[in-house]
């Protein structure tokens, strides 16, 4: 079937139906409530089961494999608009432990996953791509957005199965994040490790159903421009789409100028976002751009990306790679567990469980999953975990962009071992800083 605007409309309409079904199932089915699965994950699983890669009952087009690549450009393009100014003094004095802990968790999973594959998987499965180990961090630490980015980069270089495998990694990671995280919380609360949760049964109903009653809803700032001129949501969406479009055109230009180097559109969208942010600040017009609305646009793009991403997974490819995938996932879960159970105690003198379970959430799933687990153990945000992470993430974000952009490039150029060494050196440097500035408990 030829692709047309109506085909696009049909794809979006089908995903919209599945997202509504996922929301209803989360609100009504006790079993799903107990798993705390987001509606986007439920929608993606339904799209996979009943779409072209499953029973074939839903008439999705083949373009569902392309949509995640567009959506990730939108998501990365919003990041500069959402980032506050960097306060280096606060980062060093207040959240040094959180920065060092989080940066190490991210870096070492990227390098550790690739090292694990190069040493224990690639020698025994000769057909494995040299970048197979990167799929762990792409899915676990990065989530479906980064999985789409890494998969697209490898796919354009000839490894077409990479996208399905990366999406599988992200899906396994996010489900493990919630299911295993809930078990950790139940065990931790029973042993008295939690500071604000005495019993798992005390959770508010809105966390289980996903429905927020009128009295508990928070207001957001939306009307930064008059609807007489342009609707605020159209205004903000236009800014975000222009940024993503700029990243795409720069990517196309780069392919013409440097055919041997493929710079992903999402990375360039991030750079365009930085330029737009600078223009807004220098012209004193940033006050007309609502971070609440931009954040909602980014979140909406993420939900749709997750649904399309899971729905586009090729089950045949997953089966072909089943054994090495399972081994890679086991390593990733063990790695994340070590950071949660051991390193969180070393870095955090107070609220180690709350900060550890939040990190477990985002090192296996996404920041959203970390926030969901954190809300369970710290419903009133008394541990200030999210505040500290938000400040610590400011210098982490550029590192994440560099990892997503250049890790696959180094692997594709045959420099996988060099990437592992660079990550190991950076990890040693950060750990040395943690000791020097007394960000570790045993150094205090």
Helices and strands as residue ranges (DSSP letters): H 5-28, H 30-35, H 39-50, H 64-82, H 88-93, H 96-116, I 117-121, H 134-140, H 143-155, H 162-190, G 200-202, H 205-209, G 214-216, H 232-257, H 265-282, G 286-288, H 291-311, H 315-320, H 322-338, I 339-343, H 344-347, H 352-364, H 367-377, H 385-412, H 416-436, G 441-443
